[in-house]
Every structure is written in C-alpha cells, then in structure tokens.
Amino acid sequence: MQPPRVQVVAGNPNEEELAALFAVVSEAYVREAEEAIADDVRPSAWSRTQRPLRRPLRRDIPWGRFAG
C-alpha cells in the first residue's frame, strides 16, 4: 500500500493544520473500512446447474448422409 499523497492547491497551511487534516481523514477512513462488509455473492442454484454453451458445429466435417 502506498502512503497517501496530498497536494495543496490553494492557501498555505502550516504543519499543525496538515496534521489535523491527516488525523481527521485517517480516522474517517479507518471507521469506514471497519464498517464495510462485502456481500457474500453466491451463485444461484440455476446458474450452478447450467452447462456451458457448446462450441459451434464444424461445417467442414460431413455428417454421413446429411452432408450438404
């Protein structure tokens, strides 16, 4: 994980103001990360039982009397 990168585009904050900004943003990030829960996505019974699509028929191989 890369350290956060901050670019000040306006104003001239001092070290104390930047430290306060980092403290607030870091705390908000930690709180959000703790509360974030990914949904356990399970395939439905329908999708588990489906067979994959077959490959297209090869038209260059004759099929007995039905070669066309």
PDB file of N, CA, C, O and CB in Angstrom:
ATOM      1  N   MET A   1       0.847  -1.182   0.000  1.00  0.00           N
ATOM      2  CA  MET A   1       0.000   0.000   0.000  1.00  0.00           C
ATOM      3  C   MET A   1       0.884   1.234   0.000  1.00  0.00           C
ATOM      4  O   MET A   1       1.852   1.325   0.756  1.00  0.00           O
ATOM      5  CB  MET A   1      -0.959   0.004   1.218  1.00  0.00           C
ATOM      6  N   GLN A   2       0.541   2.167  -0.847  1.00  0.00           N
ATOM      7  CA  GLN A   2       1.317   3.386  -0.951  1.00  0.00           C
ATOM      8  C   GLN A   2       0.828   4.402   0.071  1.00  0.00           C
ATOM      9  O   GLN A   2      -0.359   4.432   0.398  1.00  0.00           O
ATOM     10  CB  GLN A   2       1.234   3.961  -2.369  1.00  0.00           C
ATOM     11  N   PRO A   3       1.725   5.227   0.573  1.00  0.00           N
ATOM     12  CA  PRO A   3       1.297   6.262   1.513  1.00  0.00           C
ATOM     13  C   PRO A   3       0.415   7.277   0.800  1.00  0.00           C
ATOM     14  O   PRO A   3       0.558   7.487  -0.404  1.00  0.00           O
ATOM     15  CB  PRO A   3       2.516   6.962   2.153  1.00  0.00           C
ATOM     16  N   PRO A   4      -0.499   7.910   1.537  1.00  0.00           N
ATOM     17  CA  PRO A   4      -1.371   8.893   0.887  1.00  0.00           C
ATOM     18  C   PRO A   4      -0.566  10.074   0.357  1.00  0.00           C
ATOM     19  O   PRO A   4       0.452  10.467   0.926  1.00  0.00           O
ATOM     20  CB  PRO A   4      -2.446   9.387   1.865  1.00  0.00           C
ATOM     21  N   ARG A   5      -1.044  10.613  -0.726  1.00  0.00           N
ATOM     22  CA  ARG A   5      -0.384  11.751  -1.357  1.00  0.00           C
ATOM     23  C   ARG A   5      -1.341  12.928  -1.331  1.00  0.00           C
ATOM     24  O   ARG A   5      -2.488  12.814  -1.763  1.00  0.00           O
ATOM     25  CB  ARG A   5       0.057  11.419  -2.817  1.00  0.00           C
ATOM     26  N   VAL A   6      -0.873  14.051  -0.828  1.00  0.00           N
ATOM     27  CA  VAL A   6      -1.705  15.240  -0.704  1.00  0.00           C
ATOM     28  C   VAL A   6      -1.050  16.379  -1.454  1.00  0.00           C
ATOM     29  O   VAL A   6       0.158  16.595  -1.362  1.00  0.00           O
ATOM     30  CB  VAL A   6      -1.930  15.616   0.777  1.00  0.00           C
ATOM     31  N   GLN A   7      -1.862  17.098  -2.191  1.00  0.00           N
ATOM     32  CA  GLN A   7      -1.367  18.272  -2.908  1.00  0.00           C
ATOM     33  C   GLN A   7      -2.233  19.455  -2.506  1.00  0.00           C
ATOM     34  O   GLN A   7      -3.450  19.434  -2.689  1.00  0.00           O
ATOM     35  CB  GLN A   7      -1.388  18.053  -4.466  1.00  0.00           C
ATOM     36  N   VAL A   8      -1.608  20.473  -1.964  1.00  0.00           N
ATOM     37  CA  VAL A   8      -2.326  21.686  -1.571  1.00  0.00           C
ATOM     38  C   VAL A   8      -2.426  22.570  -2.801  1.00  0.00           C
ATOM     39  O   VAL A   8      -1.413  22.952  -3.387  1.00  0.00           O
ATOM     40  CB  VAL A   8      -1.607  22.435  -0.384  1.00  0.00           C
ATOM     41  N   VAL A   9      -3.654  22.892  -3.190  1.00  0.00           N
ATOM     42  CA  VAL A   9      -3.856  23.680  -4.413  1.00  0.00           C
ATOM     43  C   VAL A   9      -4.197  25.132  -4.125  1.00  0.00           C
ATOM     44  O   VAL A   9      -4.156  25.972  -5.025  1.00  0.00           O
ATOM     45  CB  VAL A   9      -4.955  23.066  -5.249  1.00  0.00           C
ATOM     46  N   ALA A  10      -4.533  25.434  -2.878  1.00  0.00           N
ATOM     47  CA  ALA A  10      -4.845  26.826  -2.539  1.00  0.00           C
ATOM     48  C   ALA A  10      -4.488  27.059  -1.076  1.00  0.00           C
ATOM     49  O   ALA A  10      -4.580  26.147  -0.254  1.00  0.00           O
ATOM     50  CB  ALA A  10      -6.357  27.154  -2.806  1.00  0.00           C
ATOM     51  N   GLY A  11      -4.093  28.250  -0.765  1.00  0.00           N
ATOM     52  CA  GLY A  11      -3.765  28.588   0.614  1.00  0.00           C
ATOM     53  C   GLY A  11      -2.358  28.142   0.972  1.00  0.00           C
ATOM     54  O   GLY A  11      -1.604  27.653   0.131  1.00  0.00           O
ATOM     55  N   ASN A  12      -2.025  28.323   2.241  1.00  0.00           N
ATOM     56  CA  ASN A  12      -0.700  27.982   2.725  1.00  0.00           C
ATOM     57  C   ASN A  12      -0.837  27.376   4.116  1.00  0.00           C
ATOM     58  O   ASN A  12      -0.559  28.054   5.106  1.00  0.00           O
ATOM     59  CB  ASN A  12       0.233  29.230   2.743  1.00  0.00           C
ATOM     60  N   PRO A  13      -1.263  26.105   4.217  1.00  0.00           N
ATOM     61  CA  PRO A  13      -1.462  25.508   5.543  1.00  0.00           C
ATOM     62  C   PRO A  13      -0.130  25.251   6.242  1.00  0.00           C
ATOM     63  O   PRO A  13       0.878  24.931   5.612  1.00  0.00           O
ATOM     64  CB  PRO A  13      -2.250  24.198   5.424  1.00  0.00           C
ATOM     65  N   ASN A  14      -0.161  25.402   7.563  1.00  0.00           N
ATOM     66  CA  ASN A  14       1.052  25.093   8.321  1.00  0.00           C
ATOM     67  C   ASN A  14       1.045  23.621   8.701  1.00  0.00           C
ATOM     68  O   ASN A  14       0.106  22.891   8.383  1.00  0.00           O
ATOM     69  CB  ASN A  14       1.163  25.984   9.588  1.00  0.00           C
ATOM     70  N   GLU A  15       2.107  23.191   9.386  1.00  0.00           N
ATOM     71  CA  GLU A  15       2.239  21.781   9.734  1.00  0.00           C
ATOM     72  C   GLU A  15       1.126  21.314  10.661  1.00  0.00           C
ATOM     73  O   GLU A  15       0.665  20.178  10.548  1.00  0.00           O
ATOM     74  CB  GLU A  15       3.583  21.530  10.380  1.00  0.00           C
ATOM     75  N   GLU A  16       0.697  22.162  11.563  1.00  0.00           N
ATOM     76  CA  GLU A  16      -0.360  21.799  12.501  1.00  0.00           C
ATOM     77  C   GLU A  16      -1.691  21.578  11.776  1.00  0.00           C
ATOM     78  O   GLU A  16      -2.423  20.643  12.101  1.00  0.00           O
ATOM     79  CB  GLU A  16      -0.515  22.885  13.572  1.00  0.00           C
ATOM     80  N   GLU A  17      -2.002  22.417  10.817  1.00  0.00           N
ATOM     81  CA  GLU A  17      -3.245  22.263  10.045  1.00  0.00           C
ATOM     82  C   GLU A  17      -3.214  20.995   9.193  1.00  0.00           C
ATOM     83  O   GLU A  17      -4.222  20.298   9.079  1.00  0.00           O
ATOM     84  CB  GLU A  17      -3.474  23.493   9.147  1.00  0.00           C
ATOM     85  N   LEU A  18      -2.064  20.696   8.598  1.00  0.00           N
ATOM     86  CA  LEU A  18      -1.942  19.474   7.805  1.00  0.00           C
ATOM     87  C   LEU A  18      -2.057  18.235   8.696  1.00  0.00           C
ATOM     88  O   LEU A  18      -2.663  17.238   8.303  1.00  0.00           O
ATOM     89  CB  LEU A  18      -0.602  19.460   7.043  1.00  0.00           C
ATOM     90  N   ALA A  19      -1.475  18.300   9.893  1.00  0.00           N
ATOM     91  CA  ALA A  19      -1.573  17.172  10.821  1.00  0.00           C
ATOM     92  C   ALA A  19      -3.021  16.944  11.228  1.00  0.00           C
ATOM     93  O   ALA A  19      -3.463  15.800  11.326  1.00  0.00           O
ATOM     94  CB  ALA A  19      -0.702  17.415  12.066  1.00  0.00           C
ATOM     95  N   ALA A  20      -3.768  18.027  11.466  1.00  0.00           N
ATOM     96  CA  ALA A  20      -5.181  17.896  11.823  1.00  0.00           C
ATOM     97  C   ALA A  20      -5.968  17.287  10.666  1.00  0.00           C
ATOM     98  O   ALA A  20      -6.833  16.437  10.879  1.00  0.00           O
ATOM     99  CB  ALA A  20      -5.773  19.268  12.209  1.00  0.00           C
ATOM    100  N   LEU A  21      -5.671  17.715   9.457  1.00  0.00           N
ATOM    101  CA  LEU A  21      -6.338  17.166   8.272  1.00  0.00           C
ATOM    102  C   LEU A  21      -6.085  15.665   8.159  1.00  0.00           C
ATOM    103  O   LEU A  21      -7.015  14.886   7.952  1.00  0.00           O
ATOM    104  CB  LEU A  21      -5.853  17.885   6.995  1.00  0.00           C
ATOM    105  N   PHE A  22      -4.823  15.266   8.295  1.00  0.00           N
ATOM    106  CA  PHE A  22      -4.495  13.848   8.208  1.00  0.00           C
ATOM    107  C   PHE A  22      -5.170  13.045   9.309  1.00  0.00           C
ATOM    108  O   PHE A  22      -5.622  11.926   9.066  1.00  0.00           O
ATOM    109  CB  PHE A  22      -2.992  13.653   8.275  1.00  0.00           C
ATOM    110  N   ALA A  23      -5.244  13.593  10.507  1.00  0.00           N
ATOM    111  CA  ALA A  23      -5.879  12.877  11.620  1.00  0.00           C
ATOM    112  C   ALA A  23      -7.355  12.644  11.339  1.00  0.00           C
ATOM    113  O   ALA A  23      -7.864  11.544  11.552  1.00  0.00           O
ATOM    114  CB  ALA A  23      -5.709  13.658  12.934  1.00  0.00           C
ATOM    115  N   VAL A  24      -8.041  13.672  10.865  1.00  0.00           N
ATOM    116  CA  VAL A  24      -9.480  13.559  10.594  1.00  0.00           C
ATOM    117  C   VAL A  24      -9.743  12.599   9.446  1.00  0.00           C
ATOM    118  O   VAL A  24     -10.616  11.737   9.545  1.00  0.00           O
ATOM    119  CB  VAL A  24     -10.079  14.935  10.273  1.00  0.00           C
ATOM    120  N   VAL A  25      -9.004  12.741   8.369  1.00  0.00           N
ATOM    121  CA  VAL A  25      -9.223  11.887   7.200  1.00  0.00           C
ATOM    122  C   VAL A  25      -8.848  10.441   7.517  1.00  0.00           C
ATOM    123  O   VAL A  25      -9.547   9.516   7.104  1.00  0.00           O
ATOM    124  CB  VAL A  25      -8.407  12.400   5.992  1.00  0.00           C
ATOM    125  N   SER A  26      -7.761  10.240   8.241  1.00  0.00           N
ATOM    126  CA  SER A  26      -7.346   8.876   8.603  1.00  0.00           C
ATOM    127  C   SER A  26      -8.386   8.204   9.486  1.00  0.00           C
ATOM    128  O   SER A  26      -8.702   7.032   9.281  1.00  0.00           O
ATOM    129  CB  SER A  26      -5.987   8.898   9.320  1.00  0.00           C
ATOM    130  N   GLU A  27      -8.924   8.924  10.466  1.00  0.00           N
ATOM    131  CA  GLU A  27      -9.941   8.357  11.348  1.00  0.00           C
ATOM    132  C   GLU A  27     -11.208   8.005  10.562  1.00  0.00           C
ATOM    133  O   GLU A  27     -11.806   6.952  10.784  1.00  0.00           O
ATOM    134  CB  GLU A  27     -10.275   9.342  12.484  1.00  0.00           C
ATOM    135  N   ALA A  28     -11.609   8.878   9.656  1.00  0.00           N
ATOM    136  CA  ALA A  28     -12.798   8.598   8.841  1.00  0.00           C
ATOM    137  C   ALA A  28     -12.567   7.372   7.959  1.00  0.00           C
ATOM    138  O   ALA A  28     -13.470   6.555   7.778  1.00  0.00           O
ATOM    139  CB  ALA A  28     -13.160   9.823   7.968  1.00  0.00           C
ATOM    140  N   TYR A  29     -11.370   7.244   7.417  1.00  0.00           N
ATOM    141  CA  TYR A  29     -11.063   6.092   6.569  1.00  0.00           C
ATOM    142  C   TYR A  29     -11.099   4.795   7.379  1.00  0.00           C
ATOM    143  O   TYR A  29     -11.673   3.799   6.940  1.00  0.00           O
ATOM    144  CB  TYR A  29      -9.684   6.265   5.906  1.00  0.00           C
ATOM    145  N   VAL A  30     -10.484   4.815   8.562  1.00  0.00           N
ATOM    146  CA  VAL A  30     -10.460   3.616   9.404  1.00  0.00           C
ATOM    147  C   VAL A  30     -11.874   3.221   9.805  1.00  0.00           C
ATOM    148  O   VAL A  30     -12.221   2.041   9.773  1.00  0.00           O
ATOM    149  CB  VAL A  30      -9.596   3.847  10.658  1.00  0.00           C
ATOM    150  N   ARG A  31     -12.686   4.191  10.178  1.00  0.00           N
ATOM    151  CA  ARG A  31     -14.068   3.902  10.582  1.00  0.00           C
ATOM    152  C   ARG A  31     -14.861   3.312   9.422  1.00  0.00           C
ATOM    153  O   ARG A  31     -15.620   2.360   9.607  1.00  0.00           O
ATOM    154  CB  ARG A  31     -14.758   5.177  11.097  1.00  0.00           C
ATOM    155  N   GLU A  32     -14.690   3.869   8.233  1.00  0.00           N
ATOM    156  CA  GLU A  32     -15.413   3.354   7.062  1.00  0.00           C
ATOM    157  C   GLU A  32     -14.936   1.956   6.702  1.00  0.00           C
ATOM    158  O   GLU A  32     -15.747   1.103   6.340  1.00  0.00           O
ATOM    159  CB  GLU A  32     -15.236   4.293   5.861  1.00  0.00           C
ATOM    160  N   ALA A  33     -13.638   1.708   6.794  1.00  0.00           N
ATOM    161  CA  ALA A  33     -13.099   0.392   6.464  1.00  0.00           C
ATOM    162  C   ALA A  33     -13.583  -0.659   7.446  1.00  0.00           C
ATOM    163  O   ALA A  33     -13.815  -1.802   7.051  1.00  0.00           O
ATOM    164  CB  ALA A  33     -11.576   0.429   6.449  1.00  0.00           C
ATOM    165  N   GLU A  34     -13.741  -0.306   8.712  1.00  0.00           N
ATOM    166  CA  GLU A  34     -14.223  -1.263   9.701  1.00  0.00           C
ATOM    167  C   GLU A  34     -15.688  -1.622   9.474  1.00  0.00           C
ATOM    168  O   GLU A  34     -16.099  -2.757   9.715  1.00  0.00           O
ATOM    169  CB  GLU A  34     -14.039  -0.703  11.101  1.00  0.00           C
ATOM    170  N   GLU A  35     -16.469  -0.655   9.010  1.00  0.00           N
ATOM    171  CA  GLU A  35     -17.897  -0.876   8.815  1.00  0.00           C
ATOM    172  C   GLU A  35     -18.219  -1.510   7.465  1.00  0.00           C
ATOM    173  O   GLU A  35     -19.322  -2.018   7.261  1.00  0.00           O
ATOM    174  CB  GLU A  35     -18.636   0.428   8.947  1.00  0.00           C
ATOM    175  N   ALA A  36     -17.272  -1.481   6.560  1.00  0.00           N
ATOM    176  CA  ALA A  36     -17.519  -2.001   5.214  1.00  0.00           C
ATOM    177  C   ALA A  36     -17.547  -3.520   5.255  1.00  0.00           C
ATOM    178  O   ALA A  36     -16.612  -4.164   5.732  1.00  0.00           O
ATOM    179  CB  ALA A  36     -16.442  -1.503   4.217  1.00  0.00           C
ATOM    180  N   ILE A  37     -18.624  -4.073   4.750  1.00  0.00           N
ATOM    181  CA  ILE A  37     -18.774  -5.520   4.678  1.00  0.00           C
ATOM    182  C   ILE A  37     -19.165  -5.872   3.249  1.00  0.00           C
ATOM    183  O   ILE A  37     -20.174  -5.400   2.725  1.00  0.00           O
ATOM    184  CB  ILE A  37     -19.837  -6.043   5.709  1.00  0.00           C
ATOM    185  N   ALA A  38     -18.353  -6.700   2.644  1.00  0.00           N
ATOM    186  CA  ALA A  38     -18.654  -7.115   1.271  1.00  0.00           C
ATOM    187  C   ALA A  38     -19.745  -8.177   1.306  1.00  0.00           C
ATOM    188  O   ALA A  38     -19.727  -9.075   2.147  1.00  0.00           O
ATOM    189  CB  ALA A  38     -17.376  -7.655   0.551  1.00  0.00           C
ATOM    190  N   ASP A  39     -20.680  -8.066   0.396  1.00  0.00           N
ATOM    191  CA  ASP A  39     -21.739  -9.062   0.287  1.00  0.00           C
ATOM    192  C   ASP A  39     -21.149 -10.385  -0.174  1.00  0.00           C
ATOM    193  O   ASP A  39     -20.309 -10.425  -1.073  1.00  0.00           O
ATOM    194  CB  ASP A  39     -22.844  -8.591  -0.683  1.00  0.00           C
ATOM    195  N   ASP A  40     -21.598 -11.460   0.449  1.00  0.00           N
ATOM    196  CA  ASP A  40     -21.162 -12.790   0.054  1.00  0.00           C
ATOM    197  C   ASP A  40     -22.017 -13.217  -1.135  1.00  0.00           C
ATOM    198  O   ASP A  40     -23.153 -13.663  -0.976  1.00  0.00           O
ATOM    199  CB  ASP A  40     -21.277 -13.814   1.244  1.00  0.00           C
ATOM    200  N   VAL A  41     -21.455 -13.073  -2.307  1.00  0.00           N
ATOM    201  CA  VAL A  41     -22.197 -13.373  -3.527  1.00  0.00           C
ATOM    202  C   VAL A  41     -22.046 -14.857  -3.826  1.00  0.00           C
ATOM    203  O   VAL A  41     -20.947 -15.341  -4.095  1.00  0.00           O
ATOM    204  CB  VAL A  41     -21.697 -12.505  -4.727  1.00  0.00           C
ATOM    205  N   ARG A  42     -23.152 -15.561  -3.776  1.00  0.00           N
ATOM    206  CA  ARG A  42     -23.160 -16.980  -4.089  1.00  0.00           C
ATOM    207  C   ARG A  42     -23.930 -17.189  -5.377  1.00  0.00           C
ATOM    208  O   ARG A  42     -24.947 -16.537  -5.617  1.00  0.00           O
ATOM    209  CB  ARG A  42     -23.774 -17.809  -2.934  1.00  0.00           C
ATOM    210  N   PRO A  43     -23.445 -18.093  -6.197  1.00  0.00           N
ATOM    211  CA  PRO A  43     -24.201 -18.361  -7.423  1.00  0.00           C
ATOM    212  C   PRO A  43     -25.531 -19.036  -7.080  1.00  0.00           C
ATOM    213  O   PRO A  43     -25.619 -19.836  -6.149  1.00  0.00           O
ATOM    214  CB  PRO A  43     -23.375 -19.250  -8.393  1.00  0.00           C
ATOM    215  N   SER A  44     -26.537 -18.700  -7.838  1.00  0.00           N
ATOM    216  CA  SER A  44     -27.846 -19.303  -7.610  1.00  0.00           C
ATOM    217  C   SER A  44     -27.825 -20.763  -8.053  1.00  0.00           C
ATOM    218  O   SER A  44     -26.937 -21.186  -8.795  1.00  0.00           O
ATOM    219  CB  SER A  44     -28.951 -18.520  -8.363  1.00  0.00           C
ATOM    220  N   ALA A  45     -28.802 -21.519  -7.594  1.00  0.00           N
ATOM    221  CA  ALA A  45     -28.903 -22.921  -7.991  1.00  0.00           C
ATOM    222  C   ALA A  45     -29.058 -23.028  -9.501  1.00  0.00           C
ATOM    223  O   ALA A  45     -28.546 -23.962 -10.117  1.00  0.00           O
ATOM    224  CB  ALA A  45     -30.084 -23.606  -7.280  1.00  0.00           C
ATOM    225  N   TRP A  46     -29.754 -22.085 -10.090  1.00  0.00           N
ATOM    226  CA  TRP A  46     -29.952 -22.091 -11.540  1.00  0.00           C
ATOM    227  C   TRP A  46     -28.622 -21.959 -12.274  1.00  0.00           C
ATOM    228  O   TRP A  46     -28.360 -22.711 -13.213  1.00  0.00           O
ATOM    229  CB  TRP A  46     -30.899 -20.957 -11.957  1.00  0.00           C
ATOM    230  N   SER A  47     -27.786 -21.024 -11.863  1.00  0.00           N
ATOM    231  CA  SER A  47     -26.530 -20.824 -12.576  1.00  0.00           C
ATOM    232  C   SER A  47     -25.538 -21.945 -12.313  1.00  0.00           C
ATOM    233  O   SER A  47     -24.686 -22.214 -13.160  1.00  0.00           O
ATOM    234  CB  SER A  47     -25.918 -19.499 -12.188  1.00  0.00           C
ATOM    235  N   ARG A  48     -25.622 -22.609 -11.161  1.00  0.00           N
ATOM    236  CA  ARG A  48     -24.719 -23.728 -10.881  1.00  0.00           C
ATOM    237  C   ARG A  48     -25.041 -24.943 -11.726  1.00  0.00           C
ATOM    238  O   ARG A  48     -24.135 -25.695 -12.084  1.00  0.00           O
ATOM    239  CB  ARG A  48     -24.781 -24.099  -9.416  1.00  0.00           C
ATOM    240  N   THR A  49     -26.310 -25.156 -12.056  1.00  0.00           N
ATOM    241  CA  THR A  49     -26.680 -26.362 -12.785  1.00  0.00           C
ATOM    242  C   THR A  49     -26.627 -26.191 -14.294  1.00  0.00           C
ATOM    243  O   THR A  49     -26.748 -27.173 -15.028  1.00  0.00           O
ATOM    244  CB  THR A  49     -28.052 -26.791 -12.383  1.00  0.00           C
ATOM    245  N   GLN A  50     -26.454 -24.993 -14.762  1.00  0.00           N
ATOM    246  CA  GLN A  50     -26.412 -24.787 -16.210  1.00  0.00           C
ATOM    247  C   GLN A  50     -25.081 -25.250 -16.776  1.00  0.00           C
ATOM    248  O   GLN A  50     -24.017 -24.962 -16.227  1.00  0.00           O
ATOM    249  CB  GLN A  50     -26.650 -23.309 -16.555  1.00  0.00           C
ATOM    250  N   ARG A  51     -25.162 -25.966 -17.876  1.00  0.00           N
ATOM    251  CA  ARG A  51     -23.956 -26.377 -18.566  1.00  0.00           C
ATOM    252  C   ARG A  51     -23.478 -25.220 -19.435  1.00  0.00           C
ATOM    253  O   ARG A  51     -24.280 -24.388 -19.859  1.00  0.00           O
ATOM    254  CB  ARG A  51     -24.204 -27.653 -19.416  1.00  0.00           C
ATOM    255  N   PRO A  52     -22.188 -25.162 -19.699  1.00  0.00           N
ATOM    256  CA  PRO A  52     -21.708 -24.096 -20.590  1.00  0.00           C
ATOM    257  C   PRO A  52     -22.218 -24.313 -22.008  1.00  0.00           C
ATOM    258  O   PRO A  52     -22.579 -25.429 -22.383  1.00  0.00           O
ATOM    259  CB  PRO A  52     -20.165 -24.036 -20.586  1.00  0.00           C
ATOM    260  N   LEU A  53     -22.245 -23.264 -22.777  1.00  0.00           N
ATOM    261  CA  LEU A  53     -22.683 -23.353 -24.167  1.00  0.00           C
ATOM    262  C   LEU A  53     -21.718 -24.224 -24.957  1.00  0.00           C
ATOM    263  O   LEU A  53     -20.508 -24.197 -24.733  1.00  0.00           O
ATOM    264  CB  LEU A  53     -22.789 -21.949 -24.802  1.00  0.00           C
ATOM    265  N   ARG A  54     -22.266 -24.986 -25.872  1.00  0.00           N
ATOM    266  CA  ARG A  54     -21.416 -25.850 -26.682  1.00  0.00           C
ATOM    267  C   ARG A  54     -20.714 -25.035 -27.751  1.00  0.00           C
ATOM    268  O   ARG A  54     -21.119 -23.922 -28.086  1.00  0.00           O
ATOM    269  CB  ARG A  54     -22.236 -26.978 -27.322  1.00  0.00           C
ATOM    270  N   ARG A  55     -19.661 -25.617 -28.267  1.00  0.00           N
ATOM    271  CA  ARG A  55     -18.952 -24.965 -29.357  1.00  0.00           C
ATOM    272  C   ARG A  55     -19.783 -25.051 -30.627  1.00  0.00           C
ATOM    273  O   ARG A  55     -20.596 -25.964 -30.767  1.00  0.00           O
ATOM    274  CB  ARG A  55     -17.564 -25.601 -29.570  1.00  0.00           C
ATOM    275  N   PRO A  56     -19.596 -24.123 -31.553  1.00  0.00           N
ATOM    276  CA  PRO A  56     -20.346 -24.193 -32.811  1.00  0.00           C
ATOM    277  C   PRO A  56     -19.997 -25.469 -33.585  1.00  0.00           C
ATOM    278  O   PRO A  56     -18.880 -25.979 -33.498  1.00  0.00           O
ATOM    279  CB  PRO A  56     -20.056 -22.948 -33.678  1.00  0.00           C
ATOM    280  N   LEU A  57     -20.963 -25.965 -34.333  1.00  0.00           N
ATOM    281  CA  LEU A  57     -20.738 -27.163 -35.142  1.00  0.00           C
ATOM    282  C   LEU A  57     -19.739 -26.853 -36.246  1.00  0.00           C
ATOM    283  O   LEU A  57     -19.731 -25.763 -36.819  1.00  0.00           O
ATOM    284  CB  LEU A  57     -22.067 -27.685 -35.742  1.00  0.00           C
ATOM    285  N   ARG A  58     -18.895 -27.843 -36.530  1.00  0.00           N
ATOM    286  CA  ARG A  58     -17.939 -27.684 -37.616  1.00  0.00           C
ATOM    287  C   ARG A  58     -18.627 -28.063 -38.917  1.00  0.00           C
ATOM    288  O   ARG A  58     -19.030 -29.213 -39.093  1.00  0.00           O
ATOM    289  CB  ARG A  58     -16.663 -28.548 -37.382  1.00  0.00           C
ATOM    290  N   ARG A  59     -18.761 -27.134 -39.808  1.00  0.00           N
ATOM    291  CA  ARG A  59     -19.442 -27.378 -41.087  1.00  0.00           C
ATOM    292  C   ARG A  59     -18.536 -28.046 -42.110  1.00  0.00           C
ATOM    293  O   ARG A  59     -19.017 -28.496 -43.149  1.00  0.00           O
ATOM    294  CB  ARG A  59     -19.966 -26.074 -41.655  1.00  0.00           C
ATOM    295  N   ASP A  60     -17.243 -28.122 -41.844  1.00  0.00           N
ATOM    296  CA  ASP A  60     -16.324 -28.729 -42.813  1.00  0.00           C
ATOM    297  C   ASP A  60     -16.273 -30.254 -42.677  1.00  0.00           C
ATOM    298  O   ASP A  60     -15.683 -30.914 -43.532  1.00  0.00           O
ATOM    299  CB  ASP A  60     -14.921 -28.146 -42.639  1.00  0.00           C
ATOM    300  N   ILE A  61     -16.865 -30.827 -41.641  1.00  0.00           N
ATOM    301  CA  ILE A  61     -16.879 -32.273 -41.456  1.00  0.00           C
ATOM    302  C   ILE A  61     -18.253 -32.794 -41.889  1.00  0.00           C
ATOM    303  O   ILE A  61     -19.267 -32.392 -41.319  1.00  0.00           O
ATOM    304  CB  ILE A  61     -16.564 -32.660 -39.962  1.00  0.00           C
ATOM    305  N   PRO A  62     -18.301 -33.693 -42.899  1.00  0.00           N
ATOM    306  CA  PRO A  62     -19.600 -34.209 -43.333  1.00  0.00           C
ATOM    307  C   PRO A  62     -20.215 -35.145 -42.276  1.00  0.00           C
ATOM    308  O   PRO A  62     -19.507 -35.889 -41.599  1.00  0.00           O
ATOM    309  CB  PRO A  62     -19.452 -34.951 -44.673  1.00  0.00           C
ATOM    310  N   TRP A  63     -21.516 -35.086 -42.160  1.00  0.00           N
ATOM    311  CA  TRP A  63     -22.248 -35.900 -41.174  1.00  0.00           C
ATOM    312  C   TRP A  63     -23.020 -37.000 -41.886  1.00  0.00           C
ATOM    313  O   TRP A  63     -24.248 -36.952 -41.954  1.00  0.00           O
ATOM    314  CB  TRP A  63     -23.216 -35.021 -40.332  1.00  0.00           C
ATOM    315  N   GLY A  64     -22.320 -37.977 -42.409  1.00  0.00           N
ATOM    316  CA  GLY A  64     -22.996 -39.108 -43.054  1.00  0.00           C
ATOM    317  C   GLY A  64     -23.814 -38.659 -44.250  1.00  0.00           C
ATOM    318  O   GLY A  64     -23.322 -37.926 -45.108  1.00  0.00           O
ATOM    319  N   ARG A  65     -25.068 -39.099 -44.305  1.00  0.00           N
ATOM    320  CA  ARG A  65     -25.957 -38.772 -45.431  1.00  0.00           C
ATOM    321  C   ARG A  65     -26.385 -37.317 -45.413  1.00  0.00           C
ATOM    322  O   ARG A  65     -26.881 -36.804 -46.417  1.00  0.00           O
ATOM    323  CB  ARG A  65     -27.188 -39.663 -45.407  1.00  0.00           C
ATOM    324  N   PHE A  66     -26.203 -36.654 -44.299  1.00  0.00           N
ATOM    325  CA  PHE A  66     -26.695 -35.282 -44.176  1.00  0.00           C
ATOM    326  C   PHE A  66     -25.661 -34.245 -44.574  1.00  0.00           C
ATOM    327  O   PHE A  66     -25.849 -33.060 -44.297  1.00  0.00           O
ATOM    328  CB  PHE A  66     -27.142 -35.024 -42.767  1.00  0.00           C
ATOM    329  N   ALA A  67     -24.573 -34.656 -45.215  1.00  0.00           N
ATOM    330  CA  ALA A  67     -23.568 -33.701 -45.647  1.00  0.00           C
ATOM    331  C   ALA A  67     -24.161 -32.806 -46.719  1.00  0.00           C
ATOM    332  O   ALA A  67     -24.799 -33.290 -47.654  1.00  0.00           O
ATOM    333  CB  ALA A  67     -22.305 -34.419 -46.167  1.00  0.00           C
ATOM    334  N   GLY A  68     -23.961 -31.549 -46.591  1.00  0.00           N
ATOM    335  CA  GLY A  68     -24.605 -30.653 -47.526  1.00  0.00           C
ATOM    336  C   GLY A  68     -23.750 -29.800 -48.301  1.00  0.00           C
ATOM    337  O   GLY A  68     -24.236 -29.013 -49.114  1.00  0.00           O
TER     338      GLY A  68
END
